[in-house]
Amino acid sequence: MSGAVAATLFGPEDLRLVGYEPGPLAPGMVRIRLGAGGICGSDLHYFRHARTGDFVVTSPLVLGHEIAGEVIATGGAVPDLAVGERVAINPSRWCGRCSYCQLGRANLCENIYFMGSASKTPHMQGGFASTFDVTPAQCVKVPGETPFAAAALAEPLAVALHAVARAGDVRGKDVVLFGAGPIGLLTMLAARLKGCASVAVADIAAAPLAFASRLGADQVINLGAGDEAAEARFDAAFEISGTGAGLAAALRSARRGGVVVQVGNLAGGSIPVPANAVMSKELDLRGTFRFGAEFQEAVELIAGGQIDVLQLVTAERKLAAAPEAFRLALDRSQSVKVVLTGD
């Protein structure tokens, strides 16, 4: 054996380090050695329940889609990529041919495969592995001085940038975010970057709210302690917690004519929400799914120092300690973003 391992999910809370021998590299593909990978909220949903939203794990799945690493081999001539270069990996593999790709909305691609996701069968394996193979189009080069952990967080930053873009022009507007996890915190930073006037952050837990304050939130709202977001005050409200209660609160908090963006992946099935608010306040309720061109923007913002994503990293663990790292990431009192690193 080569000593290569992959963090593979077999069922709820059944994450194993599985050894493997990397096979031949297919023509036109690129082999990456893992530098770092962030554990995402959807990874944690998979870990706990073997599903996230409507995506159900039906066969062993290598997790991980927030990833960066080093090019160690190319399958023939691959323009603009060389062995030894550092790259952030876009986990989306779009077809480029369907109507959505042609319209510039590749995140809605009819034939998309997404690393570490059970959205398609067979599942597309993720990047929490010693090595993994991607297409050249998935590789975005980063400067040699950019830490792997920072480059890996281009993916969640891209999610946040796309969410803010879905809200429209937020310059000079008051914004509220429901959910102070990593995506919520990055959405706060993205909204700041795009010129919003103020940002309030709501959550049910004190520790992530304290973290949001340190990162510059104008107001924190502890829903777990009985605080409530002001009704009909905010120009844009983002539901990021992935809960029906969060979506209901976002609908209540948005002013008349405001925008509500659903970022969080709600539990599968139907969820009751006060939907009449969409009618009576003439709200724009918008979905946001992953990202498109924002991935390139995210890499540039990180490499250029405009957004310091490493502020969110509270722990790093080796890939070989993935099960322990996942349990740590589940403890919101102890962690914000846990990053796995290559051995």
Contacts in CASP RR format, 6 or more apart in sequence:
PFRMAT RR
TARGET T0000
AUTHOR 0000-0000-0000
METHOD contacts of the structure
MODEL  1
MSGAVAATLFGPEDLRLVGYEPGPLAPGMVRIRLGAGGICGSDLHYFRHA
RTGDFVVTSPLVLGHEIAGEVIATGGAVPDLAVGERVAINPSRWCGRCSY
CQLGRANLCENIYFMGSASKTPHMQGGFASTFDVTPAQCVKVPGETPFAA
AALAEPLAVALHAVARAGDVRGKDVVLFGAGPIGLLTMLAARLKGCASVA
VADIAAAPLAFASRLGADQVINLGAGDEAAEARFDAAFEISGTGAGLAAA
LRSARRGGVVVQVGNLAGGSIPVPANAVMSKELDLRGTFRFGAEFQEAVE
LIAGGQIDVLQLVTAERKLAAAPEAFRLALDRSQSVKVVLTGD
1 19 0 8 1.000
1 20 0 8 1.000
1 21 0 8 1.000
2 20 0 8 1.000
2 21 0 8 1.000
2 22 0 8 1.000
2 130 0 8 1.000
3 19 0 8 1.000
3 130 0 8 1.000
4 19 0 8 1.000
4 20 0 8 1.000
4 21 0 8 1.000
4 22 0 8 1.000
4 129 0 8 1.000
4 130 0 8 1.000
4 131 0 8 1.000
5 17 0 8 1.000
5 18 0 8 1.000
5 19 0 8 1.000
5 20 0 8 1.000
5 129 0 8 1.000
5 130 0 8 1.000
5 319 0 8 1.000
5 320 0 8 1.000
6 17 0 8 1.000
6 18 0 8 1.000
6 19 0 8 1.000
6 20 0 8 1.000
6 62 0 8 1.000
6 125 0 8 1.000
6 127 0 8 1.000
6 128 0 8 1.000
6 129 0 8 1.000
6 130 0 8 1.000
7 15 0 8 1.000
7 16 0 8 1.000
7 17 0 8 1.000
7 62 0 8 1.000
7 63 0 8 1.000
7 64 0 8 1.000
7 128 0 8 1.000
7 129 0 8 1.000
7 319 0 8 1.000
7 322 0 8 1.000
7 323 0 8 1.000
7 340 0 8 1.000
8 15 0 8 1.000
8 16 0 8 1.000
8 17 0 8 1.000
8 18 0 8 1.000
8 60 0 8 1.000
8 61 0 8 1.000
8 62 0 8 1.000
8 63 0 8 1.000
9 15 0 8 1.000
9 46 0 8 1.000
9 47 0 8 1.000
9 50 0 8 1.000
9 57 0 8 1.000
9 60 0 8 1.000
9 61 0 8 1.000
9 62 0 8 1.000
9 63 0 8 1.000
10 16 0 8 1.000
10 60 0 8 1.000
11 50 0 8 1.000
11 57 0 8 1.000
12 47 0 8 1.000
12 48 0 8 1.000
12 49 0 8 1.000
12 50 0 8 1.000
13 47 0 8 1.000
13 48 0 8 1.000
14 50 0 8 1.000
15 47 0 8 1.000
15 63 0 8 1.000
15 322 0 8 1.000
15 323 0 8 1.000
15 326 0 8 1.000
16 323 0 8 1.000
17 319 0 8 1.000
17 320 0 8 1.000
17 322 0 8 1.000
17 323 0 8 1.000
18 60 0 8 1.000
20 129 0 8 1.000
22 31 0 8 1.000
22 131 0 8 1.000
25 31 0 8 1.000
25 73 0 8 1.000
25 74 0 8 1.000
25 75 0 8 1.000
25 133 0 8 1.000
26 75 0 8 1.000
26 133 0 8 1.000
27 75 0 8 1.000
27 76 0 8 1.000
28 74 0 8 1.000
28 75 0 8 1.000
28 76 0 8 1.000
28 78 0 8 1.000
28 135 0 8 1.000
28 136 0 8 1.000
29 74 0 8 1.000
29 75 0 8 1.000
29 133 0 8 1.000
29 134 0 8 1.000
29 135 0 8 1.000
29 136 0 8 1.000
30 71 0 8 1.000
30 73 0 8 1.000
30 74 0 8 1.000
30 75 0 8 1.000
30 78 0 8 1.000
30 81 0 8 1.000
30 133 0 8 1.000
30 134 0 8 1.000
30 135 0 8 1.000
30 136 0 8 1.000
30 138 0 8 1.000
30 139 0 8 1.000
31 71 0 8 1.000
31 72 0 8 1.000
31 73 0 8 1.000
31 74 0 8 1.000
31 75 0 8 1.000
31 131 0 8 1.000
31 132 0 8 1.000
31 133 0 8 1.000
32 67 0 8 1.000
32 69 0 8 1.000
32 70 0 8 1.000
32 71 0 8 1.000
32 72 0 8 1.000
32 87 0 8 1.000
32 89 0 8 1.000
32 131 0 8 1.000
32 132 0 8 1.000
32 133 0 8 1.000
32 134 0 8 1.000
32 139 0 8 1.000
33 69 0 8 1.000
33 70 0 8 1.000
33 72 0 8 1.000
33 130 0 8 1.000
33 131 0 8 1.000
33 342 0 8 1.000
34 67 0 8 1.000
34 69 0 8 1.000
34 127 0 8 1.000
34 128 0 8 1.000
34 129 0 8 1.000
34 130 0 8 1.000
34 131 0 8 1.000
34 132 0 8 1.000
34 319 0 8 1.000
34 340 0 8 1.000
34 341 0 8 1.000
34 342 0 8 1.000
35 67 0 8 1.000
35 68 0 8 1.000
35 69 0 8 1.000
35 70 0 8 1.000
35 148 0 8 1.000
35 152 0 8 1.000
35 341 0 8 1.000
35 342 0 8 1.000
36 67 0 8 1.000
36 68 0 8 1.000
36 69 0 8 1.000
36 147 0 8 1.000
36 148 0 8 1.000
36 149 0 8 1.000
36 151 0 8 1.000
36 152 0 8 1.000
36 316 0 8 1.000
36 339 0 8 1.000
36 340 0 8 1.000
36 341 0 8 1.000
36 342 0 8 1.000
37 64 0 8 1.000
37 66 0 8 1.000
37 67 0 8 1.000
37 68 0 8 1.000
37 127 0 8 1.000
37 128 0 8 1.000
37 148 0 8 1.000
37 149 0 8 1.000
37 152 0 8 1.000
37 339 0 8 1.000
37 340 0 8 1.000
37 341 0 8 1.000
38 64 0 8 1.000
38 66 0 8 1.000
38 67 0 8 1.000
38 149 0 8 1.000
38 152 0 8 1.000
38 153 0 8 1.000
38 156 0 8 1.000
38 337 0 8 1.000
38 338 0 8 1.000
38 339 0 8 1.000
38 340 0 8 1.000
39 64 0 8 1.000
39 66 0 8 1.000
39 325 0 8 1.000
39 326 0 8 1.000
39 329 0 8 1.000
39 337 0 8 1.000
39 338 0 8 1.000
39 339 0 8 1.000
39 340 0 8 1.000
40 64 0 8 1.000
40 65 0 8 1.000
40 66 0 8 1.000
40 155 0 8 1.000
40 156 0 8 1.000
40 182 0 8 1.000
41 52 0 8 1.000
41 182 0 8 1.000
41 183 0 8 1.000
41 329 0 8 1.000
42 52 0 8 1.000
42 65 0 8 1.000
42 117 0 8 1.000
42 265 0 8 1.000
43 63 0 8 1.000
43 64 0 8 1.000
43 65 0 8 1.000
43 326 0 8 1.000
43 329 0 8 1.000
44 326 0 8 1.000
44 329 0 8 1.000
44 330 0 8 1.000
45 51 0 8 1.000
45 52 0 8 1.000
45 53 0 8 1.000
45 265 0 8 1.000
46 52 0 8 1.000
46 57 0 8 1.000
46 61 0 8 1.000
46 63 0 8 1.000
46 118 0 8 1.000
47 63 0 8 1.000
47 326 0 8 1.000
47 330 0 8 1.000
48 330 0 8 1.000
50 56 0 8 1.000
50 57 0 8 1.000
51 57 0 8 1.000
51 118 0 8 1.000
52 118 0 8 1.000
52 265 0 8 1.000
53 265 0 8 1.000
53 266 0 8 1.000
53 267 0 8 1.000
53 268 0 8 1.000
54 268 0 8 1.000
54 269 0 8 1.000
55 117 0 8 1.000
55 118 0 8 1.000
55 119 0 8 1.000
56 118 0 8 1.000
57 118 0 8 1.000
57 123 0 8 1.000
58 118 0 8 1.000
58 121 0 8 1.000
58 123 0 8 1.000
59 121 0 8 1.000
59 122 0 8 1.000
59 123 0 8 1.000
61 116 0 8 1.000
61 118 0 8 1.000
61 123 0 8 1.000
61 125 0 8 1.000
61 126 0 8 1.000
62 116 0 8 1.000
62 125 0 8 1.000
62 126 0 8 1.000
62 127 0 8 1.000
62 128 0 8 1.000
62 129 0 8 1.000
62 132 0 8 1.000
63 116 0 8 1.000
63 126 0 8 1.000
63 127 0 8 1.000
63 128 0 8 1.000
64 91 0 8 1.000
64 115 0 8 1.000
64 116 0 8 1.000
64 126 0 8 1.000
64 127 0 8 1.000
64 128 0 8 1.000
65 91 0 8 1.000
65 114 0 8 1.000
65 115 0 8 1.000
65 116 0 8 1.000
65 117 0 8 1.000
65 126 0 8 1.000
65 127 0 8 1.000
65 155 0 8 1.000
66 91 0 8 1.000
66 152 0 8 1.000
66 153 0 8 1.000
66 155 0 8 1.000
66 156 0 8 1.000
67 88 0 8 1.000
67 89 0 8 1.000
67 91 0 8 1.000
67 115 0 8 1.000
67 126 0 8 1.000
67 127 0 8 1.000
67 128 0 8 1.000
67 132 0 8 1.000
67 152 0 8 1.000
67 155 0 8 1.000
68 86 0 8 1.000
68 87 0 8 1.000
68 88 0 8 1.000
68 89 0 8 1.000
68 142 0 8 1.000
68 148 0 8 1.000
68 149 0 8 1.000
68 151 0 8 1.000
68 152 0 8 1.000
68 154 0 8 1.000
69 86 0 8 1.000
69 87 0 8 1.000
69 88 0 8 1.000
69 89 0 8 1.000
69 148 0 8 1.000
69 151 0 8 1.000
69 152 0 8 1.000
70 84 0 8 1.000
70 85 0 8 1.000
70 86 0 8 1.000
70 87 0 8 1.000
71 81 0 8 1.000
71 82 0 8 1.000
71 83 0 8 1.000
71 84 0 8 1.000
71 85 0 8 1.000
71 87 0 8 1.000
71 139 0 8 1.000
72 83 0 8 1.000
72 84 0 8 1.000
72 131 0 8 1.000
73 83 0 8 1.000
74 81 0 8 1.000
74 82 0 8 1.000
74 83 0 8 1.000
78 136 0 8 1.000
79 136 0 8 1.000
80 136 0 8 1.000
80 141 0 8 1.000
81 87 0 8 1.000
81 136 0 8 1.000
81 139 0 8 1.000
81 141 0 8 1.000
85 141 0 8 1.000
86 141 0 8 1.000
86 142 0 8 1.000
86 143 0 8 1.000
86 144 0 8 1.000
86 146 0 8 1.000
86 148 0 8 1.000
86 151 0 8 1.000
87 139 0 8 1.000
87 140 0 8 1.000
87 141 0 8 1.000
87 142 0 8 1.000
87 151 0 8 1.000
88 139 0 8 1.000
88 140 0 8 1.000
88 142 0 8 1.000
88 151 0 8 1.000
88 152 0 8 1.000
88 154 0 8 1.000
88 155 0 8 1.000
88 295 0 8 1.000
88 299 0 8 1.000
88 302 0 8 1.000
89 115 0 8 1.000
89 127 0 8 1.000
89 134 0 8 1.000
89 138 0 8 1.000
89 139 0 8 1.000
89 140 0 8 1.000
89 155 0 8 1.000
90 137 0 8 1.000
90 138 0 8 1.000
90 139 0 8 1.000
90 140 0 8 1.000
90 155 0 8 1.000
90 295 0 8 1.000
91 114 0 8 1.000
91 115 0 8 1.000
91 116 0 8 1.000
91 117 0 8 1.000
91 126 0 8 1.000
91 138 0 8 1.000
91 155 0 8 1.000
92 106 0 8 1.000
92 107 0 8 1.000
92 109 0 8 1.000
92 112 0 8 1.000
92 113 0 8 1.000
92 114 0 8 1.000
92 138 0 8 1.000
92 290 0 8 1.000
92 291 0 8 1.000
92 292 0 8 1.000
92 295 0 8 1.000
93 112 0 8 1.000
93 113 0 8 1.000
93 114 0 8 1.000
93 115 0 8 1.000
93 124 0 8 1.000
93 134 0 8 1.000
93 135 0 8 1.000
93 137 0 8 1.000
93 138 0 8 1.000
94 101 0 8 1.000
94 106 0 8 1.000
94 109 0 8 1.000
94 111 0 8 1.000
94 112 0 8 1.000
95 101 0 8 1.000
95 109 0 8 1.000
95 110 0 8 1.000
95 111 0 8 1.000
95 112 0 8 1.000
96 102 0 8 1.000
96 106 0 8 1.000
96 109 0 8 1.000
97 111 0 8 1.000
98 109 0 8 1.000
98 110 0 8 1.000
98 111 0 8 1.000
99 110 0 8 1.000
100 106 0 8 1.000
100 107 0 8 1.000
100 108 0 8 1.000
100 109 0 8 1.000
100 110 0 8 1.000
101 109 0 8 1.000
105 292 0 8 1.000
106 112 0 8 1.000
106 292 0 8 1.000
107 162 0 8 1.000
107 289 0 8 1.000
107 290 0 8 1.000
107 291 0 8 1.000
107 292 0 8 1.000
108 289 0 8 1.000
112 119 0 8 1.000
113 120 0 8 1.000
113 124 0 8 1.000
114 120 0 8 1.000
114 124 0 8 1.000
114 290 0 8 1.000
115 124 0 8 1.000
115 125 0 8 1.000
115 126 0 8 1.000
115 127 0 8 1.000
115 132 0 8 1.000
115 134 0 8 1.000
116 123 0 8 1.000
116 124 0 8 1.000
116 125 0 8 1.000
116 126 0 8 1.000
116 127 0 8 1.000
117 123 0 8 1.000
117 124 0 8 1.000
117 126 0 8 1.000
125 132 0 8 1.000
126 132 0 8 1.000
128 319 0 8 1.000
128 322 0 8 1.000
128 340 0 8 1.000
129 319 0 8 1.000
130 319 0 8 1.000
130 342 0 8 1.000
130 343 0 8 1.000
140 154 0 8 1.000
140 295 0 8 1.000
140 296 0 8 1.000
140 299 0 8 1.000
142 151 0 8 1.000
142 299 0 8 1.000
142 302 0 8 1.000
142 303 0 8 1.000
143 303 0 8 1.000
146 302 0 8 1.000
146 303 0 8 1.000
147 310 0 8 1.000
148 341 0 8 1.000
149 310 0 8 1.000
149 313 0 8 1.000
149 316 0 8 1.000
149 339 0 8 1.000
149 341 0 8 1.000
150 302 0 8 1.000
150 309 0 8 1.000
150 310 0 8 1.000
151 299 0 8 1.000
151 302 0 8 1.000
151 303 0 8 1.000
152 339 0 8 1.000
153 186 0 8 1.000
153 302 0 8 1.000
153 309 0 8 1.000
153 310 0 8 1.000
153 312 0 8 1.000
153 313 0 8 1.000
153 337 0 8 1.000
154 295 0 8 1.000
154 298 0 8 1.000
154 299 0 8 1.000
154 302 0 8 1.000
154 309 0 8 1.000
155 291 0 8 1.000
155 295 0 8 1.000
155 298 0 8 1.000
156 182 0 8 1.000
156 183 0 8 1.000
156 186 0 8 1.000
156 309 0 8 1.000
157 186 0 8 1.000
157 189 0 8 1.000
157 190 0 8 1.000
157 298 0 8 1.000
157 301 0 8 1.000
157 302 0 8 1.000
157 307 0 8 1.000
157 309 0 8 1.000
158 290 0 8 1.000
158 291 0 8 1.000
158 292 0 8 1.000
158 294 0 8 1.000
158 295 0 8 1.000
158 297 0 8 1.000
158 298 0 8 1.000
159 183 0 8 1.000
159 186 0 8 1.000
159 263 0 8 1.000
159 288 0 8 1.000
159 290 0 8 1.000
159 291 0 8 1.000
159 294 0 8 1.000
160 183 0 8 1.000
160 184 0 8 1.000
160 186 0 8 1.000
160 187 0 8 1.000
160 189 0 8 1.000
160 190 0 8 1.000
161 190 0 8 1.000
161 291 0 8 1.000
161 294 0 8 1.000
161 297 0 8 1.000
161 298 0 8 1.000
162 288 0 8 1.000
162 290 0 8 1.000
162 291 0 8 1.000
162 292 0 8 1.000
162 294 0 8 1.000
163 183 0 8 1.000
163 187 0 8 1.000
163 190 0 8 1.000
163 238 0 8 1.000
163 240 0 8 1.000
163 261 0 8 1.000
163 263 0 8 1.000
163 288 0 8 1.000
164 170 0 8 1.000
164 187 0 8 1.000
164 190 0 8 1.000
164 191 0 8 1.000
164 194 0 8 1.000
165 294 0 8 1.000
166 261 0 8 1.000
166 286 0 8 1.000
166 287 0 8 1.000
166 288 0 8 1.000
167 175 0 8 1.000
167 236 0 8 1.000
167 238 0 8 1.000
167 259 0 8 1.000
167 261 0 8 1.000
167 286 0 8 1.000
168 236 0 8 1.000
168 259 0 8 1.000
170 191 0 8 1.000
170 194 0 8 1.000
170 195 0 8 1.000
170 196 0 8 1.000
170 235 0 8 1.000
170 236 0 8 1.000
171 194 0 8 1.000
171 195 0 8 1.000
171 196 0 8 1.000
172 195 0 8 1.000
172 196 0 8 1.000
172 197 0 8 1.000
173 196 0 8 1.000
173 197 0 8 1.000
173 235 0 8 1.000
173 236 0 8 1.000
174 196 0 8 1.000
174 197 0 8 1.000
174 198 0 8 1.000
174 200 0 8 1.000
174 233 0 8 1.000
174 234 0 8 1.000
174 235 0 8 1.000
174 236 0 8 1.000
175 191 0 8 1.000
175 196 0 8 1.000
175 198 0 8 1.000
175 199 0 8 1.000
175 200 0 8 1.000
175 234 0 8 1.000
175 235 0 8 1.000
175 236 0 8 1.000
175 237 0 8 1.000
175 238 0 8 1.000
176 199 0 8 1.000
176 200 0 8 1.000
176 201 0 8 1.000
176 202 0 8 1.000
176 221 0 8 1.000
176 229 0 8 1.000
176 233 0 8 1.000
176 234 0 8 1.000
176 236 0 8 1.000
176 237 0 8 1.000
176 238 0 8 1.000
176 250 0 8 1.000
176 253 0 8 1.000
177 184 0 8 1.000
177 187 0 8 1.000
177 188 0 8 1.000
177 191 0 8 1.000
177 199 0 8 1.000
177 200 0 8 1.000
177 201 0 8 1.000
177 202 0 8 1.000
177 237 0 8 1.000
177 238 0 8 1.000
177 240 0 8 1.000
178 202 0 8 1.000
178 203 0 8 1.000
178 229 0 8 1.000
178 237 0 8 1.000
178 238 0 8 1.000
178 239 0 8 1.000
178 240 0 8 1.000
178 241 0 8 1.000
178 246 0 8 1.000
178 247 0 8 1.000
178 249 0 8 1.000
178 250 0 8 1.000
179 201 0 8 1.000
179 202 0 8 1.000
179 203 0 8 1.000
179 208 0 8 1.000
179 240 0 8 1.000
179 241 0 8 1.000
179 246 0 8 1.000
180 201 0 8 1.000
180 202 0 8 1.000
180 203 0 8 1.000
180 205 0 8 1.000
180 208 0 8 1.000
180 209 0 8 1.000
180 211 0 8 1.000
180 212 0 8 1.000
180 220 0 8 1.000
181 203 0 8 1.000
181 208 0 8 1.000
181 240 0 8 1.000
181 332 0 8 1.000
181 336 0 8 1.000
182 312 0 8 1.000
182 336 0 8 1.000
182 337 0 8 1.000
183 240 0 8 1.000
183 263 0 8 1.000
183 264 0 8 1.000
184 201 0 8 1.000
184 238 0 8 1.000
184 240 0 8 1.000
184 263 0 8 1.000
185 201 0 8 1.000
185 208 0 8 1.000
185 211 0 8 1.000
185 212 0 8 1.000
185 215 0 8 1.000
185 312 0 8 1.000
185 336 0 8 1.000
186 307 0 8 1.000
186 309 0 8 1.000
186 312 0 8 1.000
187 238 0 8 1.000
187 240 0 8 1.000
187 263 0 8 1.000
188 199 0 8 1.000
188 201 0 8 1.000
188 212 0 8 1.000
188 215 0 8 1.000
188 216 0 8 1.000
188 217 0 8 1.000
189 215 0 8 1.000
189 307 0 8 1.000
190 307 0 8 1.000
191 199 0 8 1.000
191 236 0 8 1.000
192 199 0 8 1.000
192 216 0 8 1.000
193 301 0 8 1.000
193 306 0 8 1.000
193 307 0 8 1.000
196 236 0 8 1.000
198 218 0 8 1.000
198 219 0 8 1.000
199 216 0 8 1.000
199 217 0 8 1.000
199 218 0 8 1.000
199 219 0 8 1.000
200 217 0 8 1.000
200 218 0 8 1.000
200 219 0 8 1.000
200 220 0 8 1.000
200 221 0 8 1.000
200 229 0 8 1.000
200 234 0 8 1.000
201 209 0 8 1.000
201 212 0 8 1.000
201 217 0 8 1.000
201 219 0 8 1.000
201 220 0 8 1.000
201 221 0 8 1.000
202 220 0 8 1.000
202 221 0 8 1.000
202 222 0 8 1.000
202 223 0 8 1.000
202 227 0 8 1.000
202 229 0 8 1.000
202 249 0 8 1.000
203 209 0 8 1.000
203 212 0 8 1.000
203 220 0 8 1.000
203 221 0 8 1.000
203 222 0 8 1.000
203 223 0 8 1.000
203 241 0 8 1.000
204 222 0 8 1.000
204 223 0 8 1.000
204 224 0 8 1.000
205 224 0 8 1.000
205 332 0 8 1.000
205 333 0 8 1.000
206 222 0 8 1.000
206 225 0 8 1.000
207 332 0 8 1.000
207 333 0 8 1.000
207 334 0 8 1.000
208 332 0 8 1.000
208 336 0 8 1.000
209 217 0 8 1.000
209 220 0 8 1.000
209 221 0 8 1.000
209 222 0 8 1.000
210 220 0 8 1.000
211 336 0 8 1.000
212 220 0 8 1.000
213 220 0 8 1.000
215 311 0 8 1.000
221 227 0 8 1.000
221 228 0 8 1.000
221 229 0 8 1.000
223 229 0 8 1.000
223 249 0 8 1.000
228 249 0 8 1.000
229 249 0 8 1.000
229 252 0 8 1.000
229 253 0 8 1.000
230 253 0 8 1.000
231 252 0 8 1.000
231 253 0 8 1.000
232 252 0 8 1.000
232 253 0 8 1.000
232 254 0 8 1.000
232 255 0 8 1.000
232 256 0 8 1.000
232 281 0 8 1.000
233 253 0 8 1.000
233 255 0 8 1.000
234 253 0 8 1.000
234 254 0 8 1.000
234 255 0 8 1.000
234 258 0 8 1.000
235 254 0 8 1.000
235 255 0 8 1.000
235 258 0 8 1.000
235 259 0 8 1.000
236 254 0 8 1.000
236 258 0 8 1.000
236 259 0 8 1.000
236 260 0 8 1.000
236 261 0 8 1.000
237 250 0 8 1.000
237 251 0 8 1.000
237 253 0 8 1.000
237 254 0 8 1.000
237 258 0 8 1.000
237 259 0 8 1.000
237 260 0 8 1.000
237 261 0 8 1.000
238 250 0 8 1.000
238 260 0 8 1.000
238 261 0 8 1.000
238 263 0 8 1.000
239 246 0 8 1.000
239 247 0 8 1.000
239 249 0 8 1.000
239 250 0 8 1.000
239 260 0 8 1.000
239 261 0 8 1.000
239 262 0 8 1.000
239 263 0 8 1.000
239 264 0 8 1.000
240 263 0 8 1.000
240 264 0 8 1.000
241 264 0 8 1.000
242 263 0 8 1.000
242 264 0 8 1.000
242 265 0 8 1.000
242 266 0 8 1.000
242 267 0 8 1.000
243 266 0 8 1.000
244 266 0 8 1.000
244 271 0 8 1.000
244 272 0 8 1.000
244 273 0 8 1.000
247 260 0 8 1.000
247 262 0 8 1.000
247 266 0 8 1.000
247 271 0 8 1.000
247 273 0 8 1.000
248 273 0 8 1.000
248 274 0 8 1.000
250 260 0 8 1.000
250 262 0 8 1.000
251 260 0 8 1.000
251 273 0 8 1.000
251 274 0 8 1.000
251 275 0 8 1.000
251 277 0 8 1.000
251 278 0 8 1.000
251 283 0 8 1.000
251 285 0 8 1.000
252 274 0 8 1.000
252 277 0 8 1.000
254 260 0 8 1.000
254 277 0 8 1.000
254 281 0 8 1.000
254 283 0 8 1.000
255 281 0 8 1.000
256 281 0 8 1.000
256 282 0 8 1.000
257 281 0 8 1.000
257 282 0 8 1.000
257 283 0 8 1.000
257 284 0 8 1.000
258 281 0 8 1.000
258 282 0 8 1.000
258 283 0 8 1.000
258 284 0 8 1.000
259 283 0 8 1.000
259 284 0 8 1.000
259 286 0 8 1.000
260 278 0 8 1.000
260 283 0 8 1.000
260 284 0 8 1.000
260 285 0 8 1.000
260 286 0 8 1.000
261 286 0 8 1.000
261 287 0 8 1.000
261 288 0 8 1.000
262 285 0 8 1.000
262 286 0 8 1.000
262 287 0 8 1.000
262 288 0 8 1.000
263 287 0 8 1.000
263 288 0 8 1.000
277 283 0 8 1.000
278 285 0 8 1.000
291 298 0 8 1.000
301 307 0 8 1.000
302 309 0 8 1.000
312 336 0 8 1.000
312 337 0 8 1.000
313 336 0 8 1.000
313 337 0 8 1.000
313 338 0 8 1.000
313 339 0 8 1.000
314 334 0 8 1.000
314 335 0 8 1.000
314 336 0 8 1.000
314 337 0 8 1.000
314 338 0 8 1.000
315 325 0 8 1.000
315 328 0 8 1.000
315 334 0 8 1.000
315 335 0 8 1.000
315 338 0 8 1.000
315 339 0 8 1.000
316 338 0 8 1.000
316 339 0 8 1.000
316 340 0 8 1.000
316 341 0 8 1.000
317 324 0 8 1.000
317 325 0 8 1.000
317 328 0 8 1.000
317 338 0 8 1.000
317 339 0 8 1.000
317 340 0 8 1.000
317 341 0 8 1.000
318 340 0 8 1.000
318 341 0 8 1.000
318 342 0 8 1.000
318 343 0 8 1.000
319 340 0 8 1.000
319 341 0 8 1.000
319 342 0 8 1.000
319 343 0 8 1.000
320 343 0 8 1.000
321 340 0 8 1.000
322 340 0 8 1.000
325 338 0 8 1.000
325 340 0 8 1.000
326 338 0 8 1.000
328 334 0 8 1.000
328 335 0 8 1.000
328 338 0 8 1.000
329 335 0 8 1.000
329 337 0 8 1.000
329 338 0 8 1.000
END
